[in-house]
Amino acid sequence: MPAKDNFDYTRPKRFFSSHLETIYPALFRKVKKVAPATHQRVDTPDGDFLDLDWRKQGCSRLVIIQHGLEGSSDRPYMLGMAKCFYENGYDVLTWNFRGCSGEMNRTARFYHSGATEDLDSVVQAALPDYEDISLVGFSLGGNLTLKYLGEAARYPQVRRGVAISAPLDLDAGVDKLHTANGLIYEKRFLRNLKKKIREKAFLMPDQIDVEKLRRVKTLRDFDDHYTAPLHGFQDATDYYRQCSAKYFLKGIKVPTLILNSINDPLLSQESVDHELTADLPLVHLETTKHGGHVGFYQKSSQPYFWSEWRALEFCQHH
């Protein structure tokens, strides 16, 4: 579909910068009265595991939600989206990427922006019980969702998708992080990723070379030295080329919404380029003036964040 600017979202006046819009909800949001989750561990074909959180209430519709880089199923933005869908007639499945549930995964590999085989394992766990499945992904999980939908034909039960604050061009996005506007986020990501490398090296020193960490100064460095070789890519550039969502949009065969804000401090211009979806009848790119990264904060008197309302509205309409 031709992309459009969505003017429905208005940020609160006190959130006068994209950094406030991004950081405040991540640190201070409290999601109340979320239905308790039932935990499930599923094995992957390569001998690893994924930890899933189910919130079931006997609905015929299911939403599966993917978190972002160094996130988890219990982050506020995950719980907020889960609460919104659950309270409006959906069963909800949130899950943790490898190594993100609080327990290190079994294999040398981690997770990455294009690891759709893991998302496929999660979808397969839901297939026996649902004929109507929606996918919602945030940031890295948004890229993962779009790549999954755009690859070879998937299951007919997967009816629609939503990607929020999704980096459609990973190469340009990692460069955006290494600018004055993005360094605060890059440093935080690197701190967490390096910690995981050290933990994994302790468990399997013959497979993880911790000495390479001395050469890691940027996220691109990390992807060059760890993400790429651990997951079968030549280098970071090859990883970005093979996994960036923008290369998979033309393959999407179900109604899909991409919701990105123009002032997102983590996204490059390529991720709000309206030309990307101009000739794609099922892919809707909506850009907002404000919102930050995985933000879209609304007043506390509102039950849900604006992005949660918009995701629900899109899934109900399509």
C-alpha positions as CSV (number, residue, x, y, z in Angstrom):
1,M,0.0,0.0,0.0
2,P,1.1,3.6,-0.5
3,A,2.7,4.6,2.8
4,K,1.3,7.4,4.8
5,D,2.0,9.8,7.7
6,N,-0.2,8.9,10.6
7,F,-1.2,12.0,12.5
8,D,-3.4,10.3,15.1
9,Y,-0.6,10.0,17.7
10,T,0.2,13.1,19.8
11,R,2.9,12.8,22.4
12,P,2.4,14.3,25.9
13,K,3.9,17.8,26.2
14,R,6.4,16.8,28.9
15,F,7.9,14.2,26.5
16,F,9.7,16.9,24.5
17,S,12.5,14.8,23.0
18,S,12.8,11.4,21.3
19,H,15.1,10.2,24.1
20,L,12.5,10.9,26.7
21,E,9.9,9.1,24.6
22,T,12.2,6.1,24.4
23,I,13.8,5.9,27.8
24,Y,10.9,6.8,30.2
25,P,8.6,4.0,29.2
26,A,11.4,1.5,29.2
27,L,12.5,2.4,32.7
28,F,9.4,3.5,34.5
29,R,6.4,2.0,33.0
30,K,4.4,-0.3,35.3
31,V,1.9,-2.6,33.5
32,K,-0.7,-3.5,36.1
33,K,-3.2,-6.4,36.2
34,V,-1.6,-8.5,33.5
35,A,-3.0,-12.0,33.4
36,P,-0.5,-14.6,34.8
37,A,1.5,-16.6,32.4
38,T,1.9,-20.3,32.0
39,H,5.5,-21.2,31.1
40,Q,6.5,-23.7,28.4
41,R,9.9,-24.8,27.2
42,V,10.1,-26.1,23.6
43,D,13.1,-27.8,22.1
44,T,14.5,-26.6,18.8
45,P,15.7,-28.9,16.0
46,D,19.4,-28.2,16.8
47,G,19.1,-29.3,20.4
48,D,18.5,-25.9,22.0
49,F,15.4,-24.6,23.7
50,L,13.1,-21.6,23.7
51,D,11.1,-20.4,26.7
52,L,7.4,-19.4,26.0
53,D,4.9,-17.6,28.1
54,W,1.2,-18.4,27.4
55,R,-1.8,-16.4,28.5
56,K,-4.8,-18.5,27.5
57,Q,-8.5,-17.8,28.0
58,G,-10.1,-20.2,25.5
59,C,-10.1,-17.7,22.5
60,S,-10.0,-18.9,18.9
61,R,-7.5,-16.1,18.0
62,L,-3.9,-15.9,19.1
63,V,-1.2,-13.2,19.0
64,I,2.5,-14.1,19.1
65,I,4.7,-11.3,20.3
66,Q,8.5,-10.9,19.6
67,H,10.7,-8.7,21.8
68,G,13.7,-6.5,20.7
69,L,17.5,-6.6,21.1
70,E,18.4,-7.8,24.6
71,G,14.8,-7.8,25.6
72,S,12.7,-10.5,27.1
73,S,9.1,-11.6,27.5
74,D,8.6,-9.6,30.7
75,R,9.6,-6.2,29.5
76,P,7.0,-3.5,29.9
77,Y,6.4,-3.1,26.2
78,M,5.8,-6.8,25.9
79,L,3.4,-6.9,28.9
80,G,1.6,-3.9,27.6
81,M,0.9,-5.4,24.2
82,A,0.0,-8.7,25.8
83,K,-2.5,-7.0,28.2
84,C,-4.1,-5.1,25.3
85,F,-4.7,-8.1,23.1
86,Y,-5.7,-10.4,26.1
87,E,-8.3,-7.9,27.3
88,N,-9.8,-7.6,23.8
89,G,-10.4,-11.3,23.0
90,Y,-7.1,-12.9,22.2
91,D,-5.0,-15.6,23.7
92,V,-1.4,-14.4,23.9
93,L,2.0,-16.0,23.4
94,T,5.1,-14.1,24.3
95,W,8.5,-15.8,24.1
96,N,12.2,-15.3,24.8
97,F,15.0,-15.4,22.2
98,R,17.8,-17.8,22.9
99,G,19.7,-16.7,26.1
100,C,17.1,-14.0,27.0
101,S,14.9,-15.9,29.5
102,G,17.4,-15.7,32.4
103,E,19.1,-19.0,31.5
104,M,21.9,-19.4,29.0
105,N,21.0,-21.4,26.0
106,R,22.7,-24.7,25.2
107,T,24.4,-24.1,21.9
108,A,27.2,-21.7,20.9
109,R,24.8,-19.6,18.8
110,F,22.6,-16.9,20.2
111,Y,19.8,-15.1,18.4
112,H,19.8,-12.5,15.7
113,S,17.6,-10.3,13.5
114,G,17.0,-13.0,10.9
115,A,16.6,-16.1,13.0
116,T,13.2,-17.0,11.6
117,E,13.8,-20.7,12.3
118,D,13.2,-20.0,16.0
119,L,10.0,-18.0,15.3
120,D,8.9,-20.9,13.2
121,S,9.4,-23.3,16.1
122,V,7.2,-21.0,18.2
123,V,4.5,-20.8,15.5
124,Q,4.5,-24.6,15.2
125,A,4.0,-24.9,19.0
126,A,0.7,-22.9,18.5
127,L,-0.6,-24.5,15.2
128,P,-2.5,-27.4,16.7
129,D,-4.8,-25.1,18.7
130,Y,-5.3,-22.0,16.5
131,E,-6.6,-21.2,13.1
132,D,-6.1,-17.4,13.4
133,I,-2.7,-16.2,14.4
134,S,-1.3,-12.7,14.3
135,L,2.4,-11.8,14.7
136,V,3.6,-8.6,16.5
137,G,7.2,-7.7,16.8
138,F,9.2,-4.8,18.4
139,S,12.5,-3.5,17.0
140,L,14.7,-6.5,16.2
141,G,11.6,-8.6,16.7
142,G,9.8,-6.4,14.2
143,N,12.5,-7.1,11.6
144,L,12.3,-10.8,12.5
145,T,8.5,-10.8,12.0
146,L,8.7,-9.1,8.6
147,K,11.4,-11.4,7.4
148,Y,9.4,-14.4,8.5
149,L,6.3,-13.2,6.7
150,G,8.2,-12.4,3.6
151,E,10.1,-15.7,3.2
152,A,8.7,-18.8,1.5
153,A,5.0,-19.5,2.0
154,R,4.2,-20.0,5.6
155,Y,1.2,-21.6,7.4
156,P,-2.3,-20.4,6.4
157,Q,-3.1,-19.9,10.1
158,V,-0.7,-16.9,10.2
159,R,-3.1,-14.3,9.0
160,R,-1.5,-10.9,9.6
161,G,1.5,-9.1,11.1
162,V,2.6,-5.9,12.9
163,A,6.1,-4.5,13.2
164,I,6.8,-1.6,15.6
165,S,10.0,0.5,15.6
166,A,11.5,-2.0,13.1
167,P,14.9,-1.4,11.6
168,L,14.2,-2.3,8.0
169,D,17.8,-1.7,6.9
170,L,20.2,-3.3,9.4
171,D,23.3,-1.9,7.8
172,A,22.1,1.7,7.9
173,G,20.6,1.1,11.3
174,V,23.8,0.0,13.0
175,D,25.5,3.1,11.6
176,K,22.8,5.3,13.0
177,L,23.4,3.8,16.5
178,H,27.1,4.8,16.2
179,T,26.2,8.5,16.0
180,A,25.9,11.1,18.8
181,N,22.2,10.5,18.8
182,G,22.5,6.8,19.2
183,L,25.6,6.1,21.3
184,I,23.8,5.9,24.6
185,Y,21.8,3.0,23.3
186,E,24.7,1.3,21.5
187,K,26.8,1.3,24.7
188,R,24.0,-0.2,26.7
189,F,23.4,-3.0,24.1
190,L,27.2,-3.7,23.9
191,R,27.5,-3.9,27.7
192,N,24.7,-6.6,27.8
193,L,26.0,-8.5,24.8
194,K,29.6,-8.6,26.0
195,K,28.4,-9.9,29.4
196,K,26.6,-12.8,27.6
197,I,29.7,-13.6,25.6
198,R,31.7,-13.9,28.8
199,E,29.0,-16.1,30.4
200,K,28.9,-18.4,27.3
201,A,32.7,-18.5,27.0
202,F,32.8,-19.8,30.6
203,L,30.4,-22.6,29.7
204,M,32.0,-23.5,26.3
205,P,35.5,-22.0,26.1
206,D,36.4,-24.1,23.1
207,Q,33.7,-22.5,21.0
208,I,33.7,-18.9,22.2
209,D,36.8,-16.7,21.9
210,V,36.4,-14.1,24.6
211,E,39.7,-12.4,23.5
212,K,37.9,-10.9,20.5
213,L,35.9,-8.7,22.9
214,R,39.0,-6.4,23.0
215,R,38.3,-5.5,19.4
216,V,34.6,-4.8,19.9
217,K,34.0,-1.1,20.1
218,T,30.7,-0.8,18.1
219,L,27.7,-3.0,17.4
220,R,29.1,-3.6,13.9
221,D,32.3,-4.9,15.5
222,F,30.2,-7.2,17.6
223,D,28.4,-8.5,14.6
224,D,31.6,-8.9,12.7
225,H,33.4,-10.9,15.5
226,Y,30.4,-12.8,17.0
227,T,27.0,-12.6,15.4
228,A,28.2,-13.4,11.9
229,P,30.6,-16.3,12.5
230,L,28.3,-17.9,15.1
231,H,25.4,-17.9,12.7
232,G,27.0,-18.8,9.4
233,F,27.5,-15.3,7.8
234,Q,30.7,-14.1,6.2
235,D,30.8,-10.9,8.2
236,A,28.5,-8.2,9.5
237,T,27.8,-6.8,6.1
238,D,26.7,-10.2,4.8
239,Y,24.6,-10.7,7.9
240,Y,22.8,-7.3,7.3
241,R,22.3,-8.1,3.6
242,Q,20.8,-11.5,4.3
243,C,18.5,-10.5,7.2
244,S,17.3,-6.9,6.6
245,A,13.5,-6.8,6.4
246,K,13.4,-4.5,3.4
247,Y,14.6,-7.3,1.2
248,F,11.6,-9.5,2.2
249,L,8.7,-7.0,2.0
250,K,7.8,-8.0,-1.5
251,G,7.3,-11.6,-0.4
252,I,4.7,-10.8,2.3
253,K,1.3,-12.3,1.4
254,V,-0.8,-11.3,4.4
255,P,-1.9,-7.8,5.7
256,T,1.0,-6.3,7.5
257,L,1.5,-3.0,9.4
258,I,4.9,-1.3,9.9
259,L,4.6,1.4,12.5
260,N,7.8,3.6,12.7
261,S,8.3,7.1,14.1
262,I,10.3,9.6,12.2
263,N,12.0,10.8,15.4
264,D,13.1,7.3,16.5
265,P,16.7,7.8,17.7
266,L,17.6,4.2,16.7
267,L,16.2,4.0,13.2
268,S,17.8,5.3,10.0
269,Q,16.0,7.2,7.3
270,E,15.7,3.9,5.3
271,S,13.3,2.6,7.9
272,V,10.8,5.4,7.3
273,D,11.1,5.5,3.5
274,H,7.6,5.5,2.0
275,E,8.9,4.2,-1.3
276,L,9.6,0.8,0.2
277,T,5.9,-0.2,0.3
278,A,4.6,2.0,-2.6
279,D,3.9,-1.0,-4.8
280,L,3.0,-3.6,-2.1
281,P,-0.7,-4.0,-1.8
282,L,-0.6,-5.8,1.6
283,V,2.1,-4.0,3.4
284,H,1.1,-0.8,5.2
285,L,3.9,1.6,6.3
286,E,2.7,4.2,8.7
287,T,5.1,6.9,10.0
288,T,4.4,9.2,12.9
289,K,6.1,12.5,13.7
290,H,6.8,11.4,17.3
291,G,6.9,8.2,19.3
292,G,10.6,7.5,19.9
293,H,11.8,3.9,19.8
294,V,9.2,1.4,21.1
295,G,7.6,4.4,22.9
296,F,4.3,5.9,21.8
297,Y,3.5,6.9,25.4
298,Q,0.0,8.0,26.3
299,K,-1.3,9.6,29.5
300,S,-1.6,7.3,32.5
301,S,-5.4,7.7,32.3
302,Q,-5.3,5.6,29.1
303,P,-5.4,1.8,29.5
304,Y,-2.9,1.2,26.7
305,F,-0.1,2.9,24.8
306,W,-1.1,4.3,21.4
307,S,1.0,1.7,19.5
308,E,-0.9,-1.1,21.3
309,W,-4.2,0.4,20.3
310,R,-3.0,0.7,16.7
311,A,-1.7,-2.9,16.5
312,L,-5.0,-4.2,18.0
313,E,-7.0,-2.1,15.6
314,F,-5.1,-3.3,12.6
315,C,-5.4,-6.9,13.5
316,Q,-9.1,-6.6,14.2
317,H,-9.8,-4.8,11.0
318,H,-7.8,-7.3,8.8
